[in-house]
Each structure stands twice: as structure tokens, then as C-alpha cells.
Amino acid sequence: MDLIKKLTSEKFYFYYITSFMLLIPVCELISQLLGTAYLTLPIILNIYGGSGLLSCASALYFKFRNKEIYPSDVFFLLLIFFALTALIFTKQDNGYTTSSFSGERPLYFMAYFSLFFAATALNGISTRRNVLYALIIVSIINGIVAFFQSFGIHLPGNSICTSAQKFCYGLTLNSNWFAGLTIIMTAACAGIFIFSEKNSKLRLPYLLLTALTVYVSFCTEARISLLGNIAIICFYIVSFIVMNAKGYDKEKLHSHIISFLAVMLCYASVIAVIALTRDTFKQMFGEFYNDMTRDFDEFGSRRGYIWRFGVEAIPHNWLTGVGLDNFEEVFTSSPNWHEGMYTSSKAHNEYLHTAVTEGVFAGINYITLIVYAAVKSVKNIINTNDDKERYINWIFLGIVAGYAAQAFVNSSLSNVAPYFWIALGICIHTSVQNPLKLRQKNNLPENTQKRLKISEK
């Protein structure tokens, strides 16, 4: 019993989260240096998915026994329920996609959800701050690799680019996927700079790291990077306006705004350098123009086509979906599709992908969870008297906001999404939630209590 308590403690969950965060890029870097991409990723995800699920189940047992259930626990159980239901009633023989790069196996989802559950248990300010530092290390590793890619220098394990191709994809082997990761990286680096103390020796390194993540983000040459970075900027502008309206300390707010302006100057400098040395923005805006002059099916590199098939499939699969990560089914099962037509294993919209593959209620649950996390986090930022608590939650909410924005046109990937689930969980650590009131025996009607006493005898 003592061992189980240790394996469900905040300390254990901290090491569970940070070890996962660091193992993914470090092991992938080693794998690619050895010439084989994605060699260790499935192993790590399966181990953390299985072990995390066992630990979370044990923690829930103690919570139910002590009658200390929180809304995040309910969301966790619903996430698993909808995923397993979609897996059981899948319309694919294999049960799920078999893609080794973009596919998300059942245990991958369990890893996501377990990381989310573990993150909600991090009530200590120092543990959440250290998770943020781990994310900074992740940003440094991916940022350096991507920086060299922008000059045509690729790792031996690369299989998609030649030295003549100079767009960034980090350790993900896909520029769109990496664009999603760079949004998380940029939000973390910019946030920690904005809220760092003026006399901190790390302020300049944080600003330089922000410049690096912004640079590699735009050098993905994916328009997703524009959407995500605009979301980060808008998030801080809106949050400053809200905090000012709520009577936040004027001096502190002014200091944060000055730091934010430094970040904006960083953005402007990076954009200027890229505009002078690459045709990245010319290409991006050319694609935007083409989207406005084409049919909806051609919108966003055929995203319109993919979304149309996805939406058309919902009425026929609204309860359990077409199957866990089995989006390709919406094409092959459609009467409007024939052999030779284009298919995609991803919806390129996480919300649509969840609703189509796991059912409408799963999609509602996912969106509701994000909204709940945002509301709780905002209230905590406004009402807390602890500046460290406020800043940490502010930064992680910025990460969630940036990722959630780009998720409208991007996909959930096993080497990117886990960082979002961790940030989402930290936004609603249990100390900012109100526990649910479980019905006690002595609150039951008198006749029911008598029957329970008789049965116990």
C-alpha cells in the first residue's frame, strides 16, 4: 500500500511527466543520429501509456475511497471511455491506424490522458515551474536541430529532405507537425521571459531562445505557424486588457507589457531577417491568395476536401465514431468516393477528428475540457495573491491557447500532443478546482439508510 501511495504521489507524477518530456526529443535525436527515425518513440509511448494508466487508476481508487473526486477526474474517465468505445466499435479491421509516423495507437492515447491526469496532481508551485524548465530544454533541443535545417543541414535519420531543402521540421519529420510544436515552444519561452524578474541573468537567454523558436516556427514554411503565433500575441494582448480591467497592480502590469513589447520587437526582427533572406512569407501569402480564388475543396492544401468528407460522415457515425484514429474510413465508406480519390488519415482539425473518430459526445467532451481549463485558469490568474502561481498559470494558459488555435487546421501527433495535454492538466491542477460532492450514506433518505443497515448485517 505504501508503494502504491508513492506511485500516485505528486513527486512521482512530476518525474513521470518530466522524464517523458525529455526522453522524447533526446531519444529521437539519438535515433536520427544513428540513421533511424522514430525508433524509440513507440516504445516510450507504450511504456508511459501502460504504466501511467495503472498509476492513475490507483490514484482514482484512493480518491473515490476518500470521496475527493474533481471535475478533471471525470474528464479523464470520459476521455478513456470515449477512446475505448471508439476502439471497440471501430469500422477498421485492425482497430486503429497502422501508420508508424502519424498513427496514434490505443496506448498512445492512454499516455496523453495519463500525462493530463498526472499534471492535475502538480499542486506545488516549484514542481510546475520545473515542468516549465523541462519544456525549455525541449525547446532548446528542437530549436537547435531546426536551426541547422533552415540552412539545409539535416540529421542522418532524415528521410524527407535534401541539403537543397531548407524548411524546418525539427525532430518530427513533418513541417506542419513541427509548426504545432513550435507554437508550444514559443509560448513557453516568451511567457517565461515576460514574467521573469528584471534582474534575472536568464532574461537575455530567454529572449534569444524566443527569437530562435519564432525563427524556426516561421521557417517551417507552414501557414499553421502564422495562425499559432498570432494566437499567442492576441492572447497576451487580451489578457493584459482583462487584468487591467480587474484592477491588477499597475506597476507589475506595466513591467509585463514592456517585456511583451520586447517579445514583439523580437518577432519583428525575425520576420525582417526571414523576409530579406528567404521567400517564406511570399510563399505563404501566395497560398492564402490561392485559397481565396479556389473552390472550398482546395482550401488549405485540400483541407476543405478533407473536412467535407469528415462532416458528411458525422450523421452516420455520431455515437461512437468511425473508430479510434481511423479517419480514413470517412472516405472509403462514402458513396461519393471511388478508388483512386485522395484520402487522409487525419482530419487536419483536431476537434473534427475527435468528433468523427470517437463520436459527437467525445468531441463535446474535448472542447468542454479546454473551455473548463481556460475558465478555471483565468479565475486563478485574476484571483490568486501569489505572483508565482499567477505567472506559471498564465504561461501554461498561453501554451494551451496557442496550441488550441493551431489545432483548428492541424493534427494531433504523438510527439507533439503530449506537451499540450501536460499544459492543459497544469492549468487545472486540483488546488484550483472544487471537489465534487459525492453522496454519503447519511445523506440518503431514511428508508434507504435502513435498508443499507439491514443489508450490511
C-alpha positions in Angstrom: 0.0 0.0 0.0 2.9 2.4 0.8 4.4 1.6 -2.6 1.1 2.4 -4.3 0.9 5.7 -2.5 4.4 6.6 -3.6 3.5 5.7 -7.2 0.5 8.1 -7.0 2.2 10.9 -5.3 2.9 14.4 -6.7 6.6 13.6 -6.7 6.1 10.5 -8.8 3.9 12.4 -11.2 6.4 15.1 -11.6 9.2 12.7 -12.5 6.7 10.8 -14.7 5.9 13.9 -16.7 9.4 15.4 -16.9 11.1 12.2 -17.8 8.6 11.7 -20.7 9.1 15.2 -21.9 12.8 14.9 -22.1 13.0 11.3 -23.3 11.0 12.0 -26.5 13.4 14.6 -28.0 16.6 13.1 -26.6 15.9 9.5 -27.7 14.7 10.8 -31.1 17.8 12.8 -31.5 19.9 9.7 -30.8 17.8 7.6 -33.1 18.2 10.0 -36.0 21.9 10.4 -35.4 22.1 6.6 -35.7 20.2 6.9 -39.0 16.7 5.6 -38.0 13.8 8.0 -37.2 11.0 7.1 -34.8 12.9 4.1 -33.4 12.2 4.8 -29.8 9.0 6.9 -29.9 6.6 3.9 -30.0 8.4 2.2 -27.1 8.3 5.3 -24.9 4.7 5.9 -25.6 3.6 2.4 -24.9 5.6 2.2 -21.7 4.3 5.5 -20.4 0.8 4.8 -21.6 0.6 1.4 -19.8 2.4 2.5 -16.6 0.6 5.8 -16.4 -2.8 4.2 -16.7 -2.1 1.8 -13.9 -0.9 4.6 -11.7 -3.8 6.9 -12.5 -6.3 4.0 -11.8 -4.7 3.5 -8.4 -4.9 7.2 -7.7 -8.6 7.3 -8.6 -9.2 4.3 -6.3 -7.8 6.4 -3.4 -9.8 9.4 -4.5 -13.1 7.5 -4.6 -12.3 5.9 -1.3 -11.7 9.3 0.3 -14.5 10.9 -1.7 -12.3 13.6 -3.2 -13.2 13.5 -6.9 -12.6 16.5 -9.0 -14.0 17.6 -12.4 -10.7 16.8 -14.0 -11.0 13.2 -12.8 -14.4 13.0 -14.5 -13.0 14.4 -17.8 -10.1 11.9 -17.5 -12.6 9.0 -17.2 -14.7 10.3 -20.1 -11.6 10.6 -22.3 -10.8 7.0 -21.7 -14.4 5.9 -22.1 -14.9 7.5 -25.4 -11.5 6.3 -26.7 -12.2 2.7 -25.7 -15.7 2.8 -27.1 -14.4 4.1 -30.4 -11.8 1.3 -30.4 -14.4 -1.4 -29.6 -16.9 -0.3 -32.3 -14.3 0.7 -34.9 -15.1 0.1 -38.5 -11.5 -0.9 -39.3 -10.3 -4.5 -39.1 -7.1 -3.6 -37.4 -8.9 -1.5 -34.8 -6.8 1.6 -35.5 -4.4 3.1 -38.0 -1.2 1.2 -38.6 0.9 4.3 -39.7 4.2 4.3 -37.8 4.7 8.0 -38.2 1.3 9.8 -37.9 -0.7 7.0 -36.3 -1.9 7.1 -32.7 -2.2 3.7 -31.1 -4.5 3.0 -28.2 -1.7 3.1 -25.6 -0.6 6.5 -27.1 -4.0 7.9 -26.1 -3.6 6.4 -22.6 -0.2 8.2 -22.4 -1.9 11.5 -23.3 -4.6 11.1 -20.8 -2.3 9.8 -18.1 0.0 12.8 -18.6 -3.0 15.1 -18.3 -4.2 13.4 -15.1 -0.6 13.5 -13.6 -0.4 17.2 -14.4 -3.6 17.9 -12.5 -1.8 16.5 -9.4 1.0 19.0 -9.5 -0.2 21.5 -6.9 3.2 22.6 -5.8 4.5 25.8 -7.5 8.0 24.5 -7.7 7.0 21.3 -9.5 5.0 23.1 -12.1 7.9 25.6 -12.5 10.3 22.8 -13.1 8.0 21.2 -15.7 8.2 24.6 -17.5 12.0 24.4 -17.3 11.8 20.9 -18.8 9.8 22.4 -21.7 12.5 25.0 -22.2 15.1 22.2 -22.6 12.8 20.5 -25.1 12.7 23.9 -27.0 16.5 24.2 -27.0 17.0 20.7 -28.4 14.4 21.0 -31.1 15.3 24.6 -31.8 18.9 23.9 -32.4 18.2 20.9 -34.7 15.6 23.0 -36.7 18.0 26.0 -36.9 20.5 23.9 -38.8 17.7 22.5 -41.0 17.0 26.1 -42.1 20.4 26.1 -43.7 20.0 22.7 -45.3 21.9 20.7 -42.7 19.9 17.6 -41.8 20.5 14.6 -39.4 21.4 11.2 -40.9 18.0 9.8 -39.9 16.2 12.4 -42.1 14.3 10.8 -45.0 12.3 13.7 -46.4 14.8 16.5 -47.2 17.9 17.0 -49.2 20.5 19.7 -48.5 18.8 21.9 -51.0 15.6 22.0 -49.0 15.8 24.4 -46.1 12.5 24.3 -44.3 12.3 23.3 -40.6 10.7 20.1 -39.3 12.7 19.6 -36.1 12.7 16.0 -34.8 9.1 15.4 -36.2 9.9 14.8 -39.9 7.0 17.0 -40.9 6.9 20.8 -41.1 3.2 21.0 -40.3 3.6 18.8 -37.2 6.7 20.8 -36.1 4.8 24.0 -36.6 2.4 22.9 -33.9 5.3 22.1 -31.6 7.0 25.4 -32.2 3.8 27.2 -31.0 4.1 25.4 -27.7 7.9 26.2 -27.6 7.4 29.9 -28.4 4.5 30.3 -25.9 6.7 28.8 -23.2 9.8 30.8 -24.0 8.1 34.1 -24.5 6.0 33.6 -21.4 8.9 32.8 -19.1 10.7 35.9 -20.4 7.7 38.2 -19.9 7.2 37.1 -16.3 10.9 36.8 -15.3 12.4 39.2 -12.9 14.2 42.2 -14.4 17.4 41.5 -12.6 17.5 37.8 -13.7 20.6 36.8 -15.5 18.5 34.5 -17.7 16.3 37.2 -19.2 18.5 37.7 -22.2 18.9 33.9 -22.9 15.1 33.5 -22.7 14.6 36.3 -25.2 17.2 34.8 -27.5 15.5 31.4 -27.2 12.2 33.1 -28.0 13.8 34.5 -31.1 15.1 31.0 -32.1 11.7 29.4 -31.6 10.0 32.1 -33.6 12.5 31.8 -36.4 12.2 28.0 -36.7 8.5 28.3 -36.4 8.2 30.6 -39.5 10.9 28.6 -41.3 8.6 25.5 -41.2 7.0 27.5 -44.1 3.7 26.2 -42.8 0.8 28.7 -42.6 -0.1 27.0 -39.3 2.9 28.8 -37.7 1.3 32.2 -38.6 -2.0 31.2 -37.0 -0.4 29.9 -33.8 1.9 32.9 -33.4 -0.9 35.3 -34.0 -2.9 33.5 -31.3 0.0 33.8 -28.8 0.2 37.6 -29.5 -3.5 38.1 -29.2 -3.7 36.0 -26.0 -1.3 38.3 -24.2 -2.9 41.5 -25.6 -6.3 40.3 -24.4 -5.0 39.1 -21.1 -3.3 42.4 -20.3 -6.6 44.2 -21.1 -8.5 41.9 -18.8 -6.0 42.2 -16.0 -6.1 45.9 -16.2 -9.9 45.9 -16.0 -9.7 43.6 -13.0 -7.5 46.1 -11.1 -4.2 44.2 -11.4 -1.2 46.1 -9.9 -0.4 48.8 -12.5 3.4 48.7 -11.9 3.6 45.0 -12.4 1.3 45.1 -15.5 3.4 47.9 -17.0 6.5 45.7 -16.5 4.9 42.8 -18.2 3.8 45.0 -21.1 7.3 46.3 -21.5 8.6 42.7 -21.6 5.9 41.8 -24.1 6.9 44.7 -26.3 10.4 43.3 -26.3 9.0 40.0 -27.5 7.1 41.9 -30.2 10.4 43.5 -31.3 11.9 40.0 -31.3 9.1 38.9 -33.7 9.7 42.0 -35.9 13.4 41.3 -36.1 12.9 37.7 -37.0 10.3 38.5 -39.6 12.7 41.1 -41.2 15.6 38.6 -41.3 13.4 35.9 -42.9 11.8 38.4 -45.4 15.3 39.5 -46.5 16.9 36.0 -46.8 14.0 33.7 -47.8 10.8 33.7 -49.8 8.9 32.1 -46.9 6.3 34.9 -46.4 5.9 35.4 -50.1 5.0 31.8 -50.5 2.7 31.8 -47.5 0.7 34.8 -48.7 0.6 33.4 -52.2 -1.0 30.3 -50.8 -3.5 32.4 -48.9 -4.4 34.3 -52.1 -4.9 31.0 -54.0 -7.2 29.7 -51.3 -9.5 32.7 -51.8 -9.7 32.1 -55.5 -10.2 28.3 -55.4 -13.1 26.0 -54.6 -13.7 25.1 -51.0 -12.3 21.6 -51.6 -8.9 23.1 -52.4 -8.8 25.3 -49.3 -5.7 24.9 -47.1 -3.9 22.3 -49.2 -7.1 20.3 -49.7 -8.3 20.7 -46.1 -11.7 21.8 -47.4 -12.0 18.4 -49.2 -11.0 16.5 -46.1 -13.3 18.5 -43.8 -16.2 18.0 -46.2 -15.9 14.2 -46.1 -15.5 14.3 -42.3 -18.6 16.4 -41.7 -20.6 14.2 -44.1 -19.6 11.1 -42.1 -20.8 12.5 -38.7 -24.6 11.8 -39.1 -23.8 8.2 -39.8 -21.3 7.7 -37.0 -22.4 10.3 -34.4 -22.4 7.9 -31.4 -19.1 6.0 -31.4 -17.4 7.5 -34.5 -15.7 5.6 -37.3 -13.0 4.2 -35.0 -10.1 5.4 -32.9 -7.7 7.3 -35.2 -9.5 5.8 -38.2 -10.3 8.9 -40.1 -9.6 7.4 -43.5 -12.8 5.4 -43.1 -14.8 8.6 -43.9 -13.5 8.4 -47.5 -13.7 4.7 -48.2 -17.2 4.4 -46.7 -18.6 7.4 -48.6 -20.9 6.9 -51.6 -19.1 10.0 -53.1 -15.7 8.4 -53.1 -14.2 5.9 -55.6 -10.9 4.1 -55.9 -8.1 6.5 -56.8 -9.5 9.5 -55.0 -7.5 11.3 -52.4 -7.7 10.1 -48.7 -6.2 11.3 -45.5 -5.6 9.6 -42.2 -6.0 12.9 -40.3 -8.8 15.5 -40.4 -6.3 18.3 -40.1 -8.6 19.7 -37.4 -8.3 18.1 -34.0 -11.9 18.9 -33.0 -13.4 17.5 -36.1 -11.1 14.5 -36.0 -12.2 13.7 -32.4 -15.9 14.0 -33.3 -15.6 11.9 -36.4 -13.4 9.1 -35.0 -14.8 8.9 -31.4 -18.3 10.3 -31.7 -20.0 13.6 -31.2 -20.1 13.3 -27.4 -16.3 12.8 -27.4 -15.9 15.9 -29.4 -18.1 17.9 -27.0 -16.2 16.5 -24.0 -12.8 17.5 -25.6 -14.0 21.1 -26.3 -15.7 21.4 -22.9 -12.5 20.3 -21.2 -10.5 23.0 -22.9 -13.1 25.6 -22.1 -13.3 24.5 -18.4 -9.5 24.6 -18.2 -9.5 28.1 -19.7 -12.2 29.4 -17.3 -10.6 27.9 -14.2 -7.1 29.1 -15.2 -8.3 32.7 -15.9 -10.1 32.8 -12.5 -6.9 31.6 -10.8 -4.7 34.2 -12.6 -7.1 37.0 -11.6 -7.9 36.0 -8.0 -4.6 34.5 -6.6 -2.5 36.5 -4.3 0.7 34.6 -5.2 2.5 36.1 -8.1 4.5 32.9 -8.8 1.2 30.9 -9.0 -0.2 33.6 -11.3 2.7 33.7 -13.7 3.0 29.9 -14.0 -0.7 29.5 -14.8 -0.5 32.5 -17.1 2.3 30.9 -19.1 0.7 27.5 -19.4 -2.7 29.0 -20.4 -0.8 30.8 -23.2 0.5 27.5 -24.3 -3.0 26.0 -24.3 -4.4 29.0 -26.2 -1.7 28.9 -28.9 -2.0 25.1 -29.4 -5.8 25.2 -29.4 -5.8 27.8 -32.1 -3.5 26.0 -34.5 -5.4 22.7 -33.8 -8.2 24.1 -36.0 -6.0 23.3 -39.0 -3.5 20.8 -37.7 -3.5 17.2 -36.4 -2.8 15.5 -33.1 0.6 13.8 -33.3 2.3 11.6 -30.8 5.5 13.6 -30.5 3.6 17.0 -30.1 0.3 16.5 -28.5 1.6 15.2 -25.1 3.0 18.6 -24.3 -0.4 20.1 -24.8 -2.0 17.6 -22.5 0.5 18.3 -19.8 -0.1 22.1 -20.1 -3.8 21.5 -20.1 -3.6 19.5 -16.9 -1.4 22.0 -15.2 -3.9 24.8 -15.9 -6.4 22.9 -13.8 -4.3 21.4 -11.0 -6.6 20.2 -8.3 -5.9 23.0 -5.9 -7.8 25.4 -8.2 -10.8 23.1 -8.6 -13.7 22.5 -6.3 -14.1 18.8 -5.4 -17.4 17.1 -6.4 -19.8 16.3 -3.6 -20.2 12.5 -3.5 -23.4 11.4 -1.8 -22.8 10.0 1.6 -24.8 7.3 3.3 -26.1 9.6 6.0 -27.4 12.0 3.3 -29.6 9.3 1.8 -33.3 9.1 2.6 -34.1 7.4 6.0 -35.8 4.3 4.3 -32.7 3.8 2.2 -30.4 4.1 5.2 -32.4 1.4 7.0 -32.2 -1.0 4.0 -28.4 -0.4 3.8 -28.0 -1.2 7.5 -30.1 -4.4 7.1 -28.0 -5.5 4.1 -24.7 -4.8 6.0 -25.9 -7.1 8.8 
